[in-house]
Amino acid sequence: MNRRFLIAGALFGLLAVILGAFAAHGLKDIISENSLDSFETGVRFQMYHAFLLLIIGGFGRVWNIKFNWIFYLLCTGTFLFSGSIYLLATNALTSFDFTRIALLTPVGGTLLIIAWFILLLNFITLKKK
């Protein structure tokens, strides 16, 4: 088991549940339907990657440099992707214009894609037993 993957996965999962409940109960009446849908997309992608971190963390101690990269790409990508969506979806509630950070969403998404690609390459190169 890899403790840092498990901790990150559990933390992302915990925050996804809290933020999802906050959106459903606290934001439902104060932001637009489109913004609420965007917020829920951020929560959904955060939860997907929480599960991925938990699954990878349960693999065991067969870790190499690729898994360090995957860890950092998943954590940074999830933070940038979902975090920027949360801020953009709630932009109308603040005096700061979060549209200035809109470019962080595709950057975070690209980091997530790279992490999945490295994971795929790692699986392709596994030796058959």
C-alpha positions in Angstrom: 0.0 0.0 0.0 1.1 3.5 -0.7 0.2 5.8 2.1 0.4 9.1 0.3 -1.9 7.9 -2.6 -4.4 6.6 0.0 -4.3 9.9 2.0 -4.7 12.1 -1.1 -7.5 9.9 -2.4 -9.3 9.9 0.9 -8.9 13.7 1.2 -10.1 14.4 -2.3 -13.1 12.0 -1.7 -13.9 13.7 1.6 -13.8 17.2 0.0 -15.8 16.0 -3.0 -18.6 14.8 -0.7 -18.6 18.0 1.3 -18.5 20.3 -1.8 -21.2 18.2 -3.5 -23.5 18.6 -0.5 -22.7 22.3 -0.2 -23.6 22.7 -3.9 -26.8 20.8 -3.6 -28.0 22.5 -0.4 -26.2 25.8 -0.2 -25.7 27.0 -3.8 -28.8 25.6 -5.4 -30.8 28.8 -4.9 -28.1 31.4 -5.3 -26.2 30.5 -8.5 -27.6 29.7 -12.0 -28.4 26.2 -13.1 -25.5 26.3 -15.6 -23.1 27.3 -12.8 -24.5 24.6 -10.6 -23.9 22.0 -13.4 -20.3 23.2 -13.8 -19.7 23.0 -10.0 -21.1 19.4 -10.0 -18.8 18.6 -12.9 -15.8 19.7 -10.7 -17.1 17.5 -7.9 -17.6 14.5 -10.2 -14.1 14.7 -11.7 -12.6 15.2 -8.2 -14.3 12.1 -7.0 -13.2 10.1 -10.1 -9.6 11.0 -9.3 -10.0 10.3 -5.6 -11.1 6.7 -6.5 -8.1 6.4 -8.9 -5.7 7.5 -6.2 -7.2 5.0 -3.8 -7.0 2.2 -6.3 -3.4 2.9 -7.2 -2.6 3.3 -3.5 -3.9 -0.2 -2.8 -1.6 -1.8 -5.4 1.3 -2.4 -3.0 4.8 -1.2 -2.8 5.8 -1.7 -6.5 6.6 2.0 -7.0 8.9 3.7 -9.4 9.5 7.2 -10.7 6.5 6.9 -13.0 4.2 6.6 -10.0 5.7 9.7 -8.4 4.9 11.5 -11.6 1.3 10.1 -11.6 0.8 11.2 -8.0 1.9 14.7 -8.6 0.0 15.0 -11.9 -3.2 13.7 -10.4 -3.1 15.9 -7.4 -2.1 19.1 -9.2 -4.4 18.4 -12.1 -7.4 17.7 -9.8 -6.7 20.8 -7.8 -6.4 23.0 -10.9 -9.2 21.5 -12.8 -11.8 21.1 -10.1 -10.7 24.1 -8.1 -10.9 26.5 -11.0 -14.3 25.1 -11.9 -15.5 25.7 -8.3 -14.2 29.3 -8.4 -15.6 30.0 -11.9 -19.0 28.5 -11.0 -19.3 30.8 -7.9 -17.9 33.8 -9.7 -21.1 35.8 -9.3 -20.9 35.5 -5.5 -17.6 37.3 -5.1 -16.2 40.7 -6.0 -13.1 39.1 -7.6 -13.4 38.2 -11.3 -12.4 34.5 -11.4 -12.6 34.4 -15.2 -9.0 35.6 -15.1 -8.0 32.1 -13.9 -10.2 30.3 -16.5 -7.0 29.0 -18.2 -6.3 26.8 -15.2 -9.1 24.5 -16.0 -7.6 23.2 -19.3 -4.2 23.1 -17.7 -5.5 20.9 -14.9 -7.3 18.7 -17.4 -4.2 18.3 -19.5 -2.2 17.2 -16.4 -5.0 14.6 -15.6 -4.8 13.3 -19.2 -1.0 13.0 -18.9 -1.3 11.1 -15.7 -3.8 8.7 -17.3 -1.5 8.3 -20.3 1.5 7.5 -18.1 -0.6 5.0 -16.2 -1.7 3.4 -19.5 1.9 3.1 -20.7 2.9 1.5 -17.4 0.1 -1.1 -17.8 1.1 -1.8 -21.4 4.7 -2.4 -20.4 3.8 -4.8 -17.6 5.4 -8.2 -18.0 3.0 -11.1 -18.4 3.2 -13.6 -15.6 
